[in-house]
Amino acid sequence: MSTHYVAKVIALVVFMVMSFVVQGEALKVGDMAPDFSLEATDGKIYTLSDFRGKQAVVVAWFPKAYTRGCTIECKSLAESGDLIRQFDVTYFMASVDSIEENTGFAEESKADFPLLSDPTKATAAAYDVLMPVIRLAKRHTFYIDKDGRILAIDTDIHPATSAQDMVKMLAELGVEKR
């Protein structure tokens, strides 16, 4: 093995270890949800703090537009949106994809709700959903109350039943119905 090769391997290992260390503390239930202003597929910019005192928010992070699991999850939420909208909640899917990618994906999946785009990855990092090395979002869903506090973090998402699971979670958390 050459010295150059060994140096590259050591640098890669150090980078991977540091990417785990610099992530900081993970968000937990009861924390204030990090504020964001993100462009959405409906042409609007959504700012989390605009919902404070008004409405609960759900942000369902997903890894990549047009991939199998993400397509199944998006279609689940679109097909059962009427069940989710029974609650006084605004819900989004969010990824680090560009707004152009998410807009096409939303159209193809017939999403009747906005998909948020975080191409800078800053919001994904603030929510601690950014995967090291591949830099895509983890499939995690954040339930945020009217005061901006995290009510629940679901890390065990089943794309095919994501809408029904979201409805169940909203009911369990006592989110008001419309």
N, C-alpha and C positions, 0 to 999 in steps of 0.2 A: 504494500500500500504506500502510495506517495504521501509526503508530508502535506501537500496541497489538498489531497482528498480528505485526510484526517482533519485538517483545519476546517474544511467545508462541513463535515459531519458535526464537528464540535459546535460550529457557528449555528447550524440548524437546530441542534438540541438546545442550545442556550436560547435561541429565538422562541422555540416552542414552550420552554419552561417559563420564559418571561411573559409570553402572551397569556399564560394562565395566571401569573402572579399579578400583573397590572390590571386585571379585570376588577379588582377591588371587591367590596362586599356585595353580595347579591341582594336584590330587592326582596322584601318579605312582606307578608300580610301586615297591614297597619301603617306601612310607610306611605309617604306622599308619592304619588306617581310622578315620574319626571315629566315636566311640561314639554310639549312639542308643538311645532307648526309644520305640517307636512302637506304637500300637494296631493290631491286625490283625483281619482279617475272621473269624477263628475265636474272637474274644472275648478273646484274650490280649494282653498287652503283651510285645513282644520287645525285649530289650536285647542289643546286639551283644556287649558284654563278658561276658555269661553264656556265650558259646560259646568263649571263650578257653581254650586248652589242651584243648578237647574235640572241636571239629568245625569244618570249613571252612564258610564261608557265601557264598552268592551273592545279591546284591541287583540285581535287574533293574528299573531305573527306567523308567517309561513316562509319556507326557504326560497322557493324559486317559481316564478310564473311558468305556466305550461308544463310543469312536471306532473307526473301521475297523481301523487298524493295531494298536491296542492289543488289540482283540477277537481278531484273528488271532493275535497273540503269546500272549495268555493261553490261548487254546484249544490252541495248539501245545504249551505247557508242560503243560497239563492232560492232553492226549491221550498225551503221551510221558513223563509223570512217572515211570513205572516204569523207564525208561532212566536218568533223572537220579538216582533213588533207589538205583541200584546203587553210587553213590559215597557216601562218608561225608561228606555235605554237607546243610545245611539251606538251602533256597532260597526266595526271596520275590520277588514283584513289588512295587514301591513307587511311589506317586504323591503329589501334593499334594492329591488329592481328599479329601473328607470320608470318615469311616468308613462312613457310610450309603451314599454313592455306591459306594464300593469293595465293600461287602458285597453290594449288589444286582448289581453288575458281576460279582463272583466267582460268585454263584449262577447268573446268566444264562450265564456262560462255562464253568460246571461246573468251576471251579478246585478242585483237590484239594490245594492248598497255600495258605498264607496270603498275602494282599495287605496290605501295610503302608500306613497313611495318615499323611501328614505335612502336615496342614492349616495349620500355622504356617509351613511352608516352611523351617524352621531346619535340618533335616537335609539337605534338598535343597541348600540353600546351602552347608552344610559339605562336601558331596560335589561341589560345583561343577557341579551339573547343572541349576540353576535358570536358565531362559532369561530374559534381560532383557526388560523391557516386558511380555510376556504372562504371565510368572511361572508357567509350567508346567515340569515336569521334562523334560530331554532324555532320549532313549531311549539310555541307557548302562547297561552291566552291569558290576558290580564283583565280582571273584573275590577272596575274602579267606581267608587261611590260618588255621590253628588258633591261631596266635600273634597274630592281629589285623592282620597286614600285608597290603597289597594285592598280590596275585599278578599280576593282569591287569585292564585296563580295556578293555572292548570298546565301541567307539563306532560300529561298523558293524553294527548289528543288522538282521537280515532277519526280520520278524515270522513269516512262514510256516515258517521253518526254525529258529526260535530254540531249540527244544528240542534238535534234533540238533546245532546249533552249540554249545550249552552242554555237551552230552555230550562233544563233540570237544575243547572247551577244557579241561574237567575232566581228560580223559585226558592231553592235552598238558602240563598243569601238574603231572601226577603226583599228583593228589588220590587218596587211598586209596580202594579199593573196600570195600564193607561185607562 
